[in-house]
Each structure stands twice: as structure tokens, then as C-alpha cells.
Amino acid sequence: MRRQVQLLALAGSVGLLLGALAFEYIGGMAPCALCIWQRWPHVVALLGAGGLVLANPVFALTGALGAATSGGIGVYHTGVERGWWPGPASCSAGDVSGLSPEELLARIMAAPVVRCDEVPWEMLGLSMASWNAVASFGIAGLWLVSLRLR
């Protein structure tokens, strides 16, 4: 049973990564910096595959930590999208009050194409970042459940 739960967790991380790549390369939706940040912990979560070969709990913990980290970044990204807190200056609009026209133009010209504080796609009122958080925390839970199974 543990093996099946771990395979499901692995499939979840692979599915999220493939989904992100499909939105990018098939759907033409370029990712922002925070979107990219959410992908890397799932790559780390894939190290949990070692648990399928070696019955060492470190692999499942690595998978859980990777998925939970992506979920945390997804929550942070959701907050940036919703305006609950500021995002990184490199990918958010930021405060432009008090800037001279020259400074504003310079900021606009230096701004990245894809902003982290805009929701490019949503379903049922949740953005991709929000859905990633929900799925990632579920995947982390699967990894933790697998530790309890024999």
C-alpha cells in the first residue's frame, strides 16, 4: 500500500510539472518568476522516487518537504496576486507614486513581460498559484501518509 501512495504522490508532482509546461509551451502562457519558483520544489519532490527502491523514510520526507515548499510558495504567490502583500520587486507593479515621468518610464522599460501580481488564468475562483498550493499540500500529505503505511 505504501508503494501505491508514493506512486500517487510522484504522479502528482509529475502531473503538476507537466501541466505547468503545457500551459507554457502549448497554451503560450509565459510563467512569472514565482511560477518558476513553484516548479523547483516539485523537482526535489521527485527524489522521493528513491523510496520506491529503498525503504528509507528520508525519501518520503524529501518528497513531502518538496511538495510542501511548493505549496508555501503557491500561497505566497496567491497573496501577491490578490494584493494581500507585495511581491518581489522584480515581477510586481510596486508603488509608482512620487516617481518622475523619466523614472516611471525607466521602470516601465525595465519591467519584465510577465508580472507576478496578475492572475492570468483561474478556475472556480482560484488562480494557478492557488491550485498549485492546494495540490502541493495534498501531495505532501500523501508522502506523509506513506510513512505510516507498511
C-alpha distance (Angstrom), angle and dihedral (degrees) to the residues before:
residue distance angle dihedral
M1 . . .
R2 3.81 . .
R3 3.78 90.7 .
Q4 3.81 92.1 53.3
V5 3.81 92.5 49.9
Q6 3.80 91.1 48.7
L7 3.81 90.7 48.6
L8 3.80 88.9 51.5
A9 3.82 90.6 50.6
L10 3.80 90.8 48.8
A11 3.78 90.9 47.9
G12 3.80 88.8 51.6
S13 3.80 93.3 55.4
V14 3.79 92.1 43.4
G15 3.81 89.7 48.2
L16 3.80 92.8 51.3
L17 3.80 91.5 48.6
L18 3.80 92.9 47.3
G19 3.79 90.6 46.0
A20 3.80 91.2 52.4
L21 3.79 90.9 48.8
A22 3.81 90.9 47.8
F23 3.80 91.8 52.6
E24 3.79 88.2 49.4
Y25 3.80 103.2 42.4
I26 3.80 102.8 25.0
G27 3.80 100.4 28.4
G28 3.80 94.9 39.3
M29 3.82 93.9 -129.6
A30 3.79 106.8 143.4
P31 3.82 111.6 -147.3
C32 3.78 123.9 -121.2
A33 3.81 121.9 -132.2
L34 3.82 93.1 -92.4
C35 3.80 90.4 50.7
I36 3.79 89.0 56.7
W37 3.81 90.8 46.6
Q38 3.82 89.0 56.4
R39 3.80 91.8 56.3
W40 3.80 99.9 56.5
P41 3.82 97.6 63.9
H42 3.81 88.6 55.9
V43 3.80 88.4 55.9
V44 3.81 86.1 54.4
A45 3.82 89.4 47.2
L46 3.79 88.4 58.3
L47 3.80 87.3 67.8
G48 3.79 83.6 75.3
A49 3.79 85.4 79.7
G50 3.78 86.0 83.2
G51 3.79 86.3 71.2
L52 3.77 89.1 66.2
V53 3.78 89.5 62.9
L54 3.79 102.2 29.8
A55 3.80 118.5 38.5
N56 3.80 92.3 -136.5
P57 3.81 116.9 136.5
V58 3.81 90.4 -145.3
F59 3.81 89.4 77.8
A60 3.80 93.2 53.5
L61 3.80 90.6 45.8
T62 3.81 89.7 50.8
G63 3.80 89.9 51.2
A64 3.81 91.2 48.4
L65 3.80 92.9 47.3
G66 3.80 92.7 48.4
A67 3.80 93.7 49.0
A68 3.81 93.0 44.1
T69 3.80 90.9 49.8
S70 3.80 90.4 53.6
G71 3.80 88.4 48.8
G72 3.80 90.9 52.1
I73 3.79 91.4 50.4
G74 3.80 88.0 48.3
V75 3.82 90.5 55.0
Y76 3.81 90.1 48.3
H77 3.83 90.7 48.5
T78 3.81 90.8 48.8
G79 3.80 89.5 53.6
V80 3.79 90.5 51.1
E81 3.81 90.9 49.0
R82 3.81 92.3 49.2
G83 3.81 93.8 45.0
W84 3.80 94.0 -116.0
W85 3.81 90.9 130.5
P86 3.79 136.5 -3.5
G87 3.76 120.4 -88.2
P88 3.76 129.3 -143.8
A89 3.80 111.2 -53.8
S90 3.79 88.8 -126.4
C91 3.80 93.7 68.1
S92 3.80 109.4 20.7
A93 3.76 133.0 79.2
G94 3.79 93.9 -119.6
D95 3.80 124.9 -176.4
V96 3.80 114.0 -43.0
S97 3.79 98.3 174.9
G98 3.76 113.9 121.6
L99 3.80 94.8 24.1
S100 3.76 119.9 130.4
P101 3.81 116.7 -123.6
E102 3.81 89.4 -104.6
E103 3.80 92.7 51.1
L104 3.80 90.9 46.2
L105 3.80 91.5 50.4
A106 3.80 90.7 47.9
R107 3.82 89.9 51.4
I108 3.80 91.9 48.3
M109 3.80 92.4 49.2
A110 3.82 91.6 49.0
A111 3.81 94.5 45.1
P112 3.80 118.3 112.6
V113 3.79 117.9 -112.6
V114 3.82 95.1 -120.7
R115 3.79 117.0 53.7
C116 3.79 124.5 -155.0
D117 3.79 94.3 -147.1
E118 3.80 96.5 64.8
V119 3.80 126.5 80.2
P120 3.82 107.0 -132.5
W121 3.82 95.5 -179.9
E122 3.78 136.5 9.2
M123 3.77 139.7 175.9
L124 3.81 125.4 -162.6
G125 3.80 88.7 -4.2
L126 3.80 94.8 -56.6
S127 3.80 125.2 110.1
M128 3.78 125.0 -137.0
A129 3.81 88.4 -98.4
S130 3.81 90.1 54.2
W131 3.80 93.0 47.5
N132 3.80 89.5 48.4
A133 3.81 89.5 53.8
V134 3.81 92.8 49.9
A135 3.81 93.3 46.7
S136 3.80 94.0 42.3
F137 3.79 93.7 52.6
G138 3.82 88.3 48.2
I139 3.80 90.3 51.8
A140 3.81 90.7 48.4
G141 3.79 87.6 52.5
L142 3.80 90.9 52.7
W143 3.80 90.4 53.1
L144 3.79 90.6 50.9
V145 3.81 92.1 46.8
S146 3.80 89.0 52.4
L147 3.80 89.0 60.3
R148 3.80 89.9 61.4
L149 3.79 95.2 49.3
R150 3.76 126.6 84.7
